[in-house]
Amino acid sequence: MDAQRDWGHAADYVWVMWLMLQQDEPDDYVIATGECHSVKEFLETAFGFVGLDPEDYLEIDQRLYRPSDVMLLRGNTAKARAKLGWKYTRSFEDLVEEMVESDLALFSPQPRE
């Protein structure tokens, strides 16, 4: 729950991939948001959008833990910003809200015709 990840939106990543393809020479870039949020923070934010406490629903299965998991993953986008003029555009909260809204729409009962 304390592992921190660099959560990002596919739309921003697809845009930067397109920018990379426009370059005359191939190069390597790190594509990320540059900020980290814990898995716990992700859950608290997601559940908060629907007014629920994640502790009421969360079950942790120790068997699913990764023994050599990295606790902090953060990307440095300096090169992509400098060479491509790219920057990540969405906030963490906007990303989580979009994911929650998508799931709510997917799992909401559909009216019968």
For each residue, the residues with C-beta under 8 A, 3 or more apart:
1: 38 39 40 43 60
2: 38 39 40 71
3: 38 39 69 70 71 72
4: 36 37 38 39 71 72 73 74
5: 36 37 38 39 42 73
6: 32 33 34 35 36 73 74 75
7: 33 37 42 92 95 96
8: 12 13 31 32 33 88 90 95
9: 12 13 88 90 95 98
10: 13 14
11: 14 15 90
12: 8 9 15 16 88 89 90
13: 8 9 10 16 17 31
14: 10 11 17 18
15: 11 12 18 19 86
16: 12 13 19 20 29 31 80 84 86
17: 13 14 20 21 31
18: 14 15 21 22
19: 15 16 22 23 84 85 86
20: 16 17 23 27 29 84
21: 17 18
22: 18 19
23: 19 20 26 27 83 84
24:
25:
26: 23
27: 20 23 79 83
28:
29: 16 20 77 79 80 83 84
30: 75 76 77 79 80
31: 8 13 16 17 75 77 80
32: 6 8 74 75 76 77 88
33: 6 7 8 75 77 88 92
34: 6 74 75 76 77 88
35: 6 74 92
36: 4 5 6 72 73 74
37: 4 5 7 41 42 45 92
38: 1 2 3 4 5 41 42
39: 1 2 3 4 5 42 43
40: 1 2 43 44
41: 37 38 44 45
42: 5 7 37 38 39 45 46 96
43: 1 39 40 46 47 54 58
44: 40 41 47 48 54
45: 37 41 42 48 49 92 93 96
46: 42 43 49 50 54 96 99 100
47: 43 44 50 52 53 54 57
48: 44 45 51 52
49: 45 46 96 97 100 101
50: 46 47 100 104
51: 48
52: 47 48 56 57
53: 47 56 57
54: 43 44 46 47 57 58
55: 58
56: 52 53
57: 47 52 53 54
58: 43 54 55
59:
60: 1
61: 64
62: 65
63:
64: 61
65: 62 69
66: 69
67:
68:
69: 3 65 66
70: 3 73
71: 2 3 4
72: 3 4 36
73: 4 5 6 36 70
74: 4 6 32 34 35 36
75: 6 30 31 32 33 34
76: 30 32 34 79
77: 29 30 31 32 33 34 80 81 86 87 88
78: 81 82
79: 27 29 30 76 82 83
80: 16 29 30 31 77 83 84 86
81: 77 78 84 85 86 87
82: 78 79
83: 23 27 29 79 80
84: 16 19 20 23 29 80 81
85: 19 81
86: 15 16 19 77 80 81
87: 77 81
88: 8 9 12 32 33 34 77
89: 12
90: 8 9 11 12 94 95
91: 94 95
92: 7 33 35 37 45 95 96
93: 45 96 97
94: 90 91 97 98
95: 7 8 9 90 91 92 98 99
96: 7 42 45 46 49 92 93 99 100
97: 49 93 94 100 101
98: 9 94 95 101 102
99: 46 95 96 102 103
100: 46 49 50 96 97 103 104
101: 49 97 98 104 105
102: 98 99 105 106
103: 99 100 106 107
104: 50 100 101 107 108
105: 101 102 108
106: 102 103
107: 103 104
108: 104 105
109:
110:
111:
112:
113:
